[in-house]
Amino acid sequence: MRVLSGELLLEAFDKGSTEHDLERALTMLALAMPESSRQLLAERSIAERNLLLLQLREVTFGPAMSGLARCPECSAHLEFAFDARTLIALLQSQRGQRSVGWSECGRDYRLRAVNSDDLLACLTSPDAEEAQHRLLTRCLSVSGESSHSADPMFSPALIENFDQLHGATELSLSVECPECSRSQLLDLDIGRFLWLEVRNAAQKLMNEIHALAWAYGWSESSIASMNSNRRNQYMEMLSA
């Protein structure tokens, strides 16, 4: 897995700036993992994708992660911090089945884990109900004849198996408000979290390129290829 730095960082920013969050996650992974095609990455389960994004975050920006949120009870600002390695270990320990099968009322069901392609296909759904139906249609296969005429999408065991199969998909953090002491679970969208860091780092790099190119006449590629410590030294000399 390659670090998103220098020209790779700028390329991730250029491509991701006009994309949906789901596509941005694939763009960052595709640049960091050139040995894997974008389509293969899109076919990985969301839990597997999240694990790769956390690993990419660790190698690019380090394990320490922090963020801001707002308390739903008193509207106070919340600061939270966590270690990417902890979440990586958690997801690795929760690796489970990629699909689950069961039989019911004469029918055989096979449900596979949701992937990025599935979620992208649901973006054009007019409402949540249609999106859910489209998602299940893509992930669920049914065989066999049933004596009941009920829609197989209304299988009593479907939602239970869906939740069990995707137990490791959603990432959450427990945070306590310093003002009202209320504890809450915050959902972590690792794809969006990483993209915001990539965007900020790319904009900082472009500012440095502008300043150094103006002062020394160096090309964008030569400045971008410098390690961050050397660029910082030159930036300090310019501001001295």
N, C-alpha and C positions, 0 to 999 in steps of 0.2 A: 504494500500500500504506500503510495507516494504522498509526501507532504504537500498541502496546497500552499505554496509560497511562490514568490517571484512571478514569472509569467504564467504559471499554472493558476495562481490566485487571481490574476487579472483576467484570464480566460474564463474562470468560473464566474467571476463577476459579470463579464460581458454577456455570457450566455444566460446566466440566471436572472439577469435584470428584467427580462421580458417574459419570464416563465411563471407558471403556477408553482406553489410550494412543493407539490408532488413531483413536478418535473425538475425543480431545482435540486431536490435530494438526489435524483438519478444523475443529473449533470455533475454534481460534486463527486459522487461515487465513480462515475465513468472516467473522470479525469484522474482520480486517485488510483483507479484500478484498470489500467489500459489492457490488462490481460483478459478482462471480462467484458463482453459486449454489453451495450446499454440494454438490449432486449433481455439478456439473461438476468441482469440486475433487476429489471422491471418485473421479472417472473419470480423473484425471491419473495418469500412471505414478508409481511410487514415487520414481524418480529426479527427476522434475519436482516432485513434492511436497517432497522433501528440499531442492531448490534454493530453493523458495519459503519453506520454514521457515528456512533459513539467511539469506535476505534479510530475513525478518521479524525474526529475531534481531538482525541488524546494525542495522536502523532503530530497534528498541526498546531494546536494551541496549548497542549499540556492537559493534565488530568483535572486541575482545579477549575470548577465551573461555578458561576454565580449569576444571579438575576434579580429582578424586581417584580413585585406583584402588588395587588391592592386587597386589603381585607374586606370581605363582603359584609362584615358586621359593622365596622366603624370607619371604613374607607382609609384606614392608615396604610402608609407605604410599608411593604414587607420586603426585606432583603433575605435572600436565601443563598446558601452555598453548599456544594456537594462535590464528590469526587467521581469522575467519569469511570474510574476503575471499579468502583463499587457497583455501579449500574451494569458495567460490562460483565462482571462476575455473576451478577444476578441473572442477566439474560442468558448467559452461557449455562447456568445451572437449571434454567427453566426450559431449555430446548426440549421440545416434545415432538409430537407427531405432525406431519405435514398434511395429513388428512385423517378423517375418521369415518367409519362405516357402521351402519346398523340396519336392521330389518324391522318392518312395521307394517301390519295389515297387508301382507302379501307383497310388499314392495321392498326393494333393496336400495338403500341410500348411501351415497358417498359424497362427503363434504370435504373440500380441500381448503387450505388456508388462503385468506385474501392476500392479494399482492398489489403492487402499484398500478399495474395495468387495469385491474378491476376497479380501483378507486378512480382512476382517470376516466374510465368509461362511464362512471356514474355522475360526473361533474355536470353533464347536460340534463340531468333528470329535473323535472319541474318541481318536485317536492320530495320530502324525506321518504314518504311511503313508496314512491316510484323508484327512488334510489335504492332502497332496501330490497325491493323486488328484483331490480336489475342485478344487484350484487349477488343475491342468492341464486338467481338464474345462471349466472356465470360460474359460480362455485359449486353448485349442487348438481349431481347426476342421479337419476332415478331409473330403476329398471324393474320389470315385473308387472304383473296385472293385479289390481286390487278390486275387491268386491265393493269398495266404497268409492264414490264419485268425488270425494273431497280433493281439493287442490293439494298436491304434495307439498306445496310451500307452507301449508298449515299443519304439517306434521308436529305433534306435540313435543317430540324429542329434538326438533330442529334447532330451536333457540338454545336449548340446554347444551347441545353438542357444539353449536357455534361459539358460545361463551367459553366452553371448556377448551376448544381448539385455539382460541385467541386470548387465552389468559395472560400471555406474556407480551401482548402487543402494546397495551397501554402502559405508559410510564408515568408514575406519580410520585410526588414528594410531600412529606408531612411538614407543615410549617405552622409555628405558633405566633400569633400576633403579639407584639410587645406592648400594645396599648390595652387591648381587651382580653388578652390571653386565650382567645379562641383558636383552636387547632383546626386546620383544614388540609385537605389533599389538593395539591396543585398538579394539574396535568402538564406533562412535559412533552412538547412537540419537538423532538430532537432535530428533525429536518429543518424546521423554521428557526430553531435556536442556533444551529450551526450556520445557516444561511446569513443571519444577522451578523454573526461574528465575521464571516467571510466578507460580507459587504463592507463592514467597518474597516477591516484590515486592508481590503483592496483600495478603499478611498484614502486611507492613511498612506499607503504605498504610492498612490498616484500623486498625492501632495508632495511626497518626498522626491519623486521623479521630477516633478515640475520644478522644485526648488534647486535640485542638483543639476538638472539639465540647463537651467537658466544661468547658474553660477559657473559651471565647468564645461558646458557644451557636450556632455556625455549623452549617448543614445539611451532611449528608454530600455532597450534590452540589456545594455551593460549595467544600468543602475538596478534594474529588476533582478538581475542575476547575482548581485552582491548579497552577502549574508546580512541579516538585520543589524548585527553589531557594527559592521563596517559602515552601513548607511547611517546609523545613529551617530557614529563618530563624526562623519562629515556634516550631518545636520547640526551637531553641537558646535562645530567650528564656524558654520555659517551664522549662528545666532550669538557667537561670542562678541 
